Amino acid sequence: MSVFSHMYRSLSSALKAPASFFSTSAASSSSRQDRITAVEDFVEDTINSHKIVVFSKTYCPYCHATKSYFANNYPAEKVSVVELDARDDGSEIQDYLLQKTGARSVPRTFIKGSSVGGNSDLQAMPKEDVTALLASA
C-alpha cells in the first residue's frame, strides 16, 4: 500500500467522524465565549458600581503602594480591590484589562469609571486632580 493510499484512508475515516466529534469543539468554543463574556461583565459591573476600583495582586509591591495611597490620602473613601491572583479568572480579567486600557500589568486603577493607569500614573497625578476625579458627578 502506498503512503498516499494510507493517507487517503485515514483522511476518509476522519471525515466520517460522528457529529459529536465536531460538536464538542463547538461546545468548548461556546463555553470559552461564555467565560469571556462573564469576565467582561464582571469587570464592567465592578468598575461601574464602585467609585474606586483597583485590580491588584496580593504579592505586588506596586499594588500595595496604590492601596496605601488611597488609605493614606483618602481614608474615608471605600476602595474596591479585586485580587487577581486569588481568582480562577484572574488571567482572563488581565486580558480584558489589556483590551480596555492598553495595559495588562497591575495595578489597574479606575476612579468613577475612568482608567487612571498603574501605580506610577496614580502617584504622578497631582492630588488635586485625584480629588477632582473623586468629586466629579
C-alpha positions in Angstrom: 0.0 0.0 0.0 1.4 3.4 -0.9 1.8 6.2 1.5 -0.8 8.2 -0.4 -3.4 5.4 -0.2 -2.8 5.1 3.6 -3.3 8.9 4.0 -6.4 8.8 1.9 -7.9 6.0 4.0 -7.0 7.9 7.2 -8.5 11.1 5.9 -11.7 9.3 4.7 -12.1 7.8 8.2 -11.7 11.1 9.9 -14.2 12.8 7.6 -16.8 10.1 8.7 -16.4 11.0 12.3 -19.6 11.2 14.4 -21.3 14.5 14.7 -20.5 14.6 18.4 -16.8 14.8 17.5 -17.4 18.2 15.9 -20.0 19.5 18.4 -17.5 19.0 21.3 -15.3 21.6 19.6 -18.2 24.0 19.1 -19.4 23.5 22.7 -16.0 24.2 24.0 -15.8 27.3 21.9 -19.2 28.4 23.1 -18.2 27.8 26.7 -15.0 29.8 26.3 -17.0 32.7 24.8 -19.4 32.5 27.7 -16.5 32.7 30.1 -15.1 35.7 28.3 -18.4 37.4 28.4 -18.8 36.7 32.1 -15.3 38.2 32.7 -16.1 41.3 30.7 -19.5 41.7 32.5 -17.7 41.3 35.9 -15.1 43.9 35.1 -17.6 46.4 33.7 -20.1 45.9 36.6 -17.3 46.3 39.2 -16.0 49.5 37.6 -19.4 51.0 37.2 -20.7 50.1 40.6 -17.7 51.4 42.7 -16.2 54.8 43.0 -12.6 53.4 43.2 -11.5 50.1 41.8 -8.0 48.6 42.0 -7.3 45.4 40.1 -4.4 44.0 42.1 -2.3 41.0 43.1 -1.6 40.3 46.7 2.2 40.0 46.3 2.7 43.0 44.1 4.6 45.9 45.8 3.1 48.4 43.3 -0.4 47.3 44.1 0.4 47.7 47.8 1.6 51.2 47.1 -1.6 52.1 45.2 -3.8 50.7 48.0 -1.7 52.6 50.6 -2.1 55.8 48.5 -5.8 55.7 48.9 -5.7 54.6 52.5 -3.4 57.4 53.4 -4.8 60.2 51.3 -8.5 59.3 51.1 -9.2 57.3 54.3 -12.9 58.0 54.1 -13.2 56.5 50.5 -14.0 52.9 50.0 -11.7 51.2 47.6 -12.9 48.0 45.9 -9.9 45.8 45.4 -10.0 42.8 43.1 -7.1 40.4 43.9 -6.5 38.7 40.6 -4.2 36.0 42.0 -6.9 34.9 44.3 -9.4 34.3 41.4 -9.6 31.5 38.9 -10.4 34.0 36.2 -7.6 36.5 37.1 -5.6 35.9 33.9 -8.7 36.4 31.8 -9.5 39.6 33.7 -6.0 40.9 32.9 -6.5 40.0 29.3 -9.7 42.1 29.2 -8.0 45.0 31.1 -5.4 44.9 28.3 -8.1 45.4 25.7 -9.8 48.1 27.8 -6.8 50.1 28.9 -3.9 49.1 26.7 -2.0 47.6 29.7 -2.2 44.2 31.3 0.1 45.0 34.3 -1.2 45.6 37.8 -2.4 47.6 39.5 -5.0 48.9 37.1 -6.9 51.7 38.9 -10.3 53.2 38.0 -11.9 56.2 39.5 -15.6 56.8 38.7 -15.3 54.6 35.7 -12.2 56.2 34.2 -8.9 54.4 34.0 -6.2 56.2 35.9 -3.5 53.7 34.9 -1.0 52.0 37.1 0.7 52.9 40.3 3.3 55.3 38.7 0.4 57.1 36.9 -1.5 57.5 40.1 1.5 58.6 42.1 2.4 61.2 39.4 -1.1 62.7 39.3 -1.4 65.9 41.4 -3.5 65.2 44.4 -5.9 68.0 43.3 -6.6 66.0 40.1 -7.4 62.8 42.0 -9.6 64.8 44.4 -11.4 66.4 41.4 -12.0 62.9 39.8 -13.4 61.6 43.1 -15.7 64.6 43.5 -16.9 64.7 39.9 -20.5 63.8 39.2 
